[in-house]
């Protein structure tokens, strides 16, 4: 059970970014703001995915995405310290909307799923990823299947971040 919980944690703890399209008719490839992928993002309080806050006692998750496609994931357990996990990411832009495919590779595992950037003050990032290597019983979301559509996890694996830098 502890191993399963660890795998669930790992499959949620990755991040990447996509930008919203200015194209409402979706007949051409969405325009992605290059800088939307880059920056530091923070998730706290009720924005932390229920899977992380309930099973792993996380109260904050911070992600830094860089132009060279490196990612640094920082997680914080309530009343404890931060832990850090470096990796690399790639995003495949959707041609039919503003939800994109993301892959994140860390040393011991890989994740895959979907990401969406929501413009605002501050910008927000919606992310749902699962561990794909080593394999788990979960199925990665795609732009076609959308957020929270996995019967096994429902919406418990959706993380919301706010851009802080």
N, C-alpha and C positions, 0 to 999 in steps of 0.2 A: 504494500500500500504506500509506504514511504517513497519507493522508487517511482510509482505512478504519479504521486503528487509532485515529485521533483521533475518528472517529465512534463507534467502539465505546466509547472512554473516556467520551465525552459521554453516551452512552445509559445508562451505569451510574451516573453520578455524581449522582443525584438521590435525594431521600429524602422520606418522609412517614410518617405513623403511623396505626395503627388499633389498636383495643383488643379484647381478648378478650371474648367473650360469656359471661354467666352462664347463658344459656339452652341447656341441653343438647339439647333436642328440636328446636331450630331452627324452631319453628312461628311464632315472632314475630321481629320485627327485633331483632338483637343489641343489647345495651346497650353503648354505647361510653363509656368514661371520658373526659370532656373533657380532662383533664390528660394523658392518654396521648399526645396529639398534640403537646404542647408540651414543649420542653426541648432539651437538648444531648445528642447521641449520638456515640459514638466507636467506630470500627472499627480494630483493630490486629492485627498478626501474622497468624495463620491465619484470622481473621475477615474480612480483606480479600478480596474476590472474586478468585479466581485470574486472571480476565481483567485486573483492574487491577494486581495484583502482578507478573504475568508480563510483560505487554506494555507497561506504563507505569511499572513500578518503584515503584509506590506502596507505602508501608509503613503509612500511616495515612489515614483519611478521617473528618472530623468534620462533623456536620450540626447546625444549630440551627434548630428550628421554632418559630415564634411564633404567638400567638393571632390576629394579623391576617393569617394565611395567607402570611407571607413566610418564605422559607427562605434560609439561608446555607450554602453547601457549601464546605468547606475540604479541600484534598487536599495530601498531603505526599509528595514523592519522596525516596527513601533518600538520606541525606547531602546534602540540599538544603533549600530553604525551602518554606513553605506558600504555596498559591495560593488565592484566594477567588473564588467565583461566587455572586452573589445572584439570587434568583428568587421566584416565587410558586407555591403548591401548592394542590391540592384533593384531597379524599378522598371517594369515594362508598362508603358502608357497604354491605356485603353483607347480604342478608336470609337467607342460608343458611349462615353460618359466620363465622369470625374472620379470613378473608383478604379484604382490601378492595382496590378499584381506586384507584390514585393517578395524578394528572397533575401534572407539574411544568413550568413555563414559565420559561425563561431568555431573555435578549435574542435570542440567535442560534439557539436550538433549543428543541424541546419533547420531553418524555419521558412515557412512559405505562407502566404495569405494575401490580404487586401489592405489597401490604405487609401485614405481620402483626406485632402486638405480642404478646410472650410475657411474661406476668407472672412476676416472680421477683426475686431480689436479686443483681444489679440487673435491672430490666426489660430485655428485649432486643427489637430490631426486626429483622425479616427483610424484605429488600427486593429486588425484581427488576424493573428498569425498562429500557426501550430507547428510543432516539431515534425519534420518529415524525414530526417536522417539523424540518428537511427529511427527507423520507422515506428509509428504509433498507430493506434486504431482510428485516429481522427483524420478527417478529410479537410484539406485546405480549402478555404473559401476562394471564390473567383469573382471577378466583376459581374458575371452572369448570375451567380448564386446569391451574391449580396451579403451584407452583414447580418450576423445572428441567425443564419439560416441552417446551421448544423443542429440536428435534433439532439445530439449528445451534449453539446455545450450551450445551446441557445444563445442568449445575449451575455452570458457570464464571462465570456472571453474577449469582450470588446473594451479596448482601452481608449480613453480620451486624453489628449495632451494639449496644453496651451504653449504657444511659442513664447519663450522668455528672452531669447537673443537671436 
